[in-house]
């Protein structure tokens, strides 16, 4: 009987400690700084020798620089397009970020670069679901292409910093 009581107390203690960790209140305003690791597939349309149109989809995971916060270990999915002239391009698209709690955050982005060089741009939070409904914020990103994982599968890491505000 004493053993059962001790086990019950341990379970209650662990539940209380873990419950506090899992129910930590979301900070309503602050900075974000993270890396996005992605795999990208694309469809391209060459327009002569100097122009190229590309549509792409990208998915991966986010690692918050602090190791915590709503962006840490979030999954993301993006659809974008770019138009290149003589190797220089402008891109734009939309991202759905899915934090570990299952709610969604939506953002748009615009950037520019040259093939083989880092891409720089900006992003804006445009909404979300659940506790992220009404999220606002913006920031900047720099994306670096990595070695391709397989034929037709591109990989990259994106460094991002910005701010957010929840209602």
C-alpha positions, 0 to 999 in steps of 0.5 A, a space after each residue: 500500500 505504501 508503494 502504491 501511495 509513493 508511486 501515486 505521489 510521484 505521478 502527481 508531481 511529474 504531472 504537475 511539473 510537466 503540465 506547467 511546462 506544456 501549458 506555458 503561456 504564449 508571450 503576446 509580443 516579442 522577437 523571433 529568430 530561427 533557421 528553416 531547413 527545407 527541401 524544395 521541388 520545382 517546375 521550370 519554364 525556360 523562356 529563351 536563353 535569358 529568362 526562366 519562370 519557376 514555381 516551387 513547393 518547399 517543406 521542412 522544419 524550423 529550429 528557433 535559435 533560443 531552443 524554445 518558443 512557438 516557432 521551435 520544431 514547427 513544420 512549414 509548407 511554402 508555395 512560391 514562384 520566381 522569375 529570372 532574367 540573366 540569372 537574377 530573380 525576384 521571388 514571392 510566395 506564401 508559407 503555412 507554419 504549424 507549431 507543435 500545438 497544431 495551430 497555424 500561422 500564415 505569412 507571405 514573403 518577397 525576395 531577390 537574388 542570383 542563382 548560386 548566391 544567397 537570397 535576401 528578402 522580407 516576410 510578413 505574418 498575415 494571420 493564423 488559427 487558434 491562439 495565433 488568430 490575428 498575429 501580426 509581425 514582419 522580418 527579414 530572411 537570408 536563404 542559402 542553397 545547400 548541396 542537392 539531396 537528389 536529382 530534382 530535390 533542392 535543399 536550403 537553410 533560411 536564417 530569419 529574424 523579426 517580430 510578432 504581436 498577438 492580440 
